[in-house]
Amino acid sequence: AQTVTQSQPEMSVQEAETVTLSCTYDTSESDYYLFWYKQPPSRQMILVIRQEAYKQQNATENRFSVNFQKAAKSFSLKISDSQLGDAAMYFCAYRSALNYGGSQGNLIFGKGTKLSVKP
Amino acid sequence: GAVVSQHPSRVICKSGTSVKIECRSLDFQATTMFWYRQFPKQSLMLMATSNEGSKATYEQGVEKDKFLINHASLTLSTLTVTSAHPEDSSFYICSARAREYNSPLHFGNGTRLTVT
């Protein structure tokens, strides 16, 4: 079974600074997707960024970028020029790309990292 | 983009009563829907997966007779918490995808259930 580990329960960053959130995962599959979701106090799940495992190039979305190390099974999120609105819970998630063993394509989440942004 | 509507957003019920939560896909056919539960300051845990027209598949430890899931149409799945108890109080979130396996997952806004 796949697992996702986020080893940082809480992180703090100064406004305008850069912060990196860590995520590691375990899988025997070769094709999969990795995601970072943001969950603000409203509890809405917001997709931040997505990475296909077959792509070597790291995904970027404006101030958000990832460092995807497939061999190390590591998928960290870098937030540049942090803003007050970035404060939230961040979840790393895994999704099988193929219908392995009856998988329906659900997301497997890490435990989350609570990010605080200091003004 | 695709929208998933989840209703109600908040509900308070008394112990022993049943509560129904609806998850609707507004602009796509949701062949598969996932129901998650989230305790305070914890992650989302998959409860069950439902496919349109089929019985739901429940994760280990989730009581199927307590958490009834119906996915009778391609745009609606419901989760009914039967004979609710205070320990069922939680945040429930649905997500849905279209027929293609690698279709994006779209989340509802969640339902905060409080059982008194």
Boltz contact constraints between the chains, C-beta under 6 A:
constraints:
  - contact:
      token1: [A, 43]
      token2: [B, 110]
      max_distance: 6.0
  - contact:
      token1: [A, 44]
      token2: [B, 109]
      max_distance: 6.0
  - contact:
      token1: [A, 45]
      token2: [B, 107]
      max_distance: 6.0
  - contact:
      token1: [A, 99]
      token2: [B, 101]
      max_distance: 6.0
  - contact:
      token1: [A, 104]
      token2: [B, 32]
      max_distance: 6.0
  - contact:
      token1: [A, 104]
      token2: [B, 49]
      max_distance: 6.0
  - contact:
      token1: [A, 105]
      token2: [B, 101]
      max_distance: 6.0
  - contact:
      token1: [A, 106]
      token2: [B, 34]
      max_distance: 6.0
  - contact:
      token1: [A, 106]
      token2: [B, 46]
      max_distance: 6.0
  - contact:
      token1: [A, 109]
      token2: [B, 43]
      max_distance: 6.0
  - contact:
      token1: [A, 109]
      token2: [B, 44]
      max_distance: 6.0
  - contact:
      token1: [A, 111]
      token2: [B, 43]
      max_distance: 6.0
  - contact:
      token1: [A, 112]
      token2: [B, 43]
      max_distance: 6.0
